[in-house]
Amino acid sequence: MRVQWILLVGVVGCVGGAVAPRAPLPPATAAAWRAPTADELRRDLTVFASDSFRGRETGTPDERRASAFLVARLAALGVMPAGDSGYGYYQRVPLVRQTLGPGTRLAVVTPHGTTTLGAGADLLPLLDLGASVAPPKLSAEGALVFVGHGSAEELARVPVRGKVAVVVNDAPESAISARVQRILARQPAGVVVLLAGTSTSLLVELESELRRGLALAGPSPQVVPDGERPVPMILIGRPRAGSPLVPHGWPTDDHAQALAGRRFTGHVDLVRQSVMAYNVVGIVPGHDPGLKGEYVAFGAHYDHLGVVAAEHGDSIANGADDDGSGSVALLALARAFKESPAPRRSVLLVWHVGEEKGLLGSAYFTDHPTVPMDSIVAQVNADMIGRNNPDSLYIVGPIASPNGQGRALGVVVDSVNAALARPFVFKREWDSPTHPEQIYYRSDHYNYARHGVPIVFFTSGLHADYHRVTDEVGKIDFAKLAHVDLLLFDLGEALADRGSRPR
């Protein structure tokens, strides 16, 4: 699941047709079918989240090795390839890596001289605000004002319009968005956020994104000009006593004030390099001549963070739960659907690349689908499904999706879950577009939903090992993972066999 800092940012019968009889298979084939098991999930994840895959970072040879593992398994199962023409299971995802070029300049000018600020060492420009939000400007210039902690009272004490505002955030990361939005509403020329206290961990994430960030390649190599960027430059750093960005007496003097005689000037020079990454796509065909051209889609992201700063001597972020758990769950689903009697509709399986870089693989797939988007009747996303309480599961989508497009799907999900021998207790507090954690926007289902596809997102939730090197295979609850996978399989069967779409 991606870290995303958004600033602007008995029931089945009542919603659809009856389920038609399944096409019977010969006894030997039917007997071969088995539900997803803990053993097969453990077997695959032990390889997929091993150190030899080096964290599966998008745009690296490690990503290619991970995708080749998935492709080999799909080929062995006899799943139909559904990538680009001539590329088998692979769908090419053209990306671009943006790094800071030699023309990047950040400085504070005073009557006594100029203090140059290091791009990276002192300040990091924020280049991406999340899906569907325009990027910030690459240049800023204006008198410096210090707005303390960015409260409404502090902002009322100093003029901000046309100036570069400096704010200190020593509260949790969740408070940053509200503070920056208050500042942006006053039309500054730029914003500098100095992270202190519990929010400093965000700086590590941003440093990694700046060094290793990727974006979808656009139709033109030209960077969007500042005139088309409505959001002013936003920079992130740490507060330091004696810095030209804070009052002379800071931290004792931390009240809002103009920093007389100080002027900030900044320009970010972006250098772009082309990178090719790959989604992995397969299909298990349905049997109904009238419905097999429609698809129940399952998705997981197979990328993770790669090699990161060492923690107790370990620098490989294996991503066993995020999202190794969902990736191997889809492999088990592919095997189960291949061995079970074919449903009426086809089953589409997509392993998305680049989720951790900004939902890139799913954005590309939904904009350039290898099957018609209007043929996808529902998308089921599995991201981090192998940890925490064995009997509970978060569900997102039925309520959070716009225009009520997920409500009928939610009814089917509840019905299928109720039919399990041991139903899950669904946690629904994240199923809101306005929840502070913004989970609805943080995994690949979001890109399907923005195209009008009913979605449901299953996750077992965040934990202390999220985005750390400690997210390892030994901490996965494989019995729970198999139980979640059974729910996914039963849901897929129900959706594929319904007489009508869930809408």
C-alpha positions, 0 to 999 in steps of 0.5 A: 500500500502506498504512502500518499500525502493528499493536500487538495485532495439472503441478500444477493437476489435483491441486487441482481439476477439469479446464478445460472447452473455451472457447466459440469466438468469431468469427475477427474477435473472436478476432483482436482480442484482445491481451495487456496491453501496455506501451504501453497501460499507459504511456498510462493511467498517464501520465494517471492519475498525472499532477499534474492528479490531485493524488495522488487522495486519498480524500474529495477532488475529486481522488478523484472525478476519478480515479474518473471516469477509470476509469468513462469507460474502463470504459464505453468498453470496454463492461464491465458496471457493478456498483456500487450500483443507480442508480449504474452503476459507482460503489459509495458508501462512506460515511466520516467524518472525525475531527478534534480538537475544541476540547475537546481538552486535554493537560497535565502538572500539578505542584505549581508549576503546569500545563504545557499540551501542544499537540495536534499541536505537542507530542503526537498522539493515536493514534486507530487501531491497524489493522484488527480492533483496538479504538481506544485510549481518548480520556482518560487521567490518572495519575502520570508514569513514565519507562521509558527505552527500554522494555526489560524490565529498565527496566520492572522498575525502575518501577511502571507499572500505573495510571500514564502511561508515557513511552518514548523510541524511537530505534530503527527504527519496527519496534521501536516495536510490541514496546516498546509491547506490553511497556508495555501488558502492565503495564496503564498508564493511558496511553502516551506514545511519544517518537520520536527518531532513525530513527523520527521519520519516523513522526511525519510519517505520523501528523500527516498521518493526524490532519489527513486521516484517515477512517474508515467511517461507523458506524450511529450518530454516537456515538463509542465510549465509553472504557469499551468501549475496552480499549487505554489512550490512546496519544500520539506526540511528540518528546523535548525537553530540559526537557520535563515528559515526560522527566527533568530531566537528559535526555538525559544522565539517561535511566534509568527512573524515576518523574517525582516530582510530575508528573501527566498529564491528557489528553482528546481531543475528536473532531469528526466530518464525513460524507464520501462516497467511491466504489469503482468496480466492473465485470463481464465476464460468463462464458459458462457458464450454470451458472458465470457467477454465480461470480466471479474478483475482481481488485482494486487501490486507486486512491487515494493520499496527495494533496498532501503536504509539499513535497520539492524543490519538489514536493508532489504524491504521484502514487502511480505505483506505489502503486497507479497500477500496479495500477489501470491493470493492471486497466483492461488486464485489463478490455480483455483479458477483453472482447476474449478468448473469454469464460471460464466464470465471470465476472470481477469488477473492483473499484477500491477507494477509501480503502486508504491511509486504512485499507483502507476501500473494501475493508472496505466492499465486502466488508461490503456486496458488490454480488455475493454474497460466497460467489459470489467463488471467489478474489480477486487483489490487485495493489498496487505491481507496476511496480518493482524486479527485472524477473524477481521478484515477491512473493506473499502469501496461500497461506501467510498466509491462515488455515485453509489457505484459500489453499493450493489457490489458491497451487498454481494460481498456481504452475502458471500462472506456470510456464507463462509463457514467462519465469516470475517468481521468486516471493519468499515471505518476506512470505507469513506473518501474523507477518512484521515487515512485516505485508504480509498485513494492509496491502492490500485482499486482507486484507478478502476473506480475513477473509470466507473468500475465497481470496486472492493478493496480488502486489507488486513490493515496497517501494522508496525512493520509497514514500509519497514525491512521487518515486513517479512515472511515469518510474520505472515499468518498463512491460515488467515491469508488462505481464509481471505483467499477463499473469500476472494475465490467465492466472491469471484465465482458469485460475481462471474455467475450472476445474471447481471452486473453488480450495479 
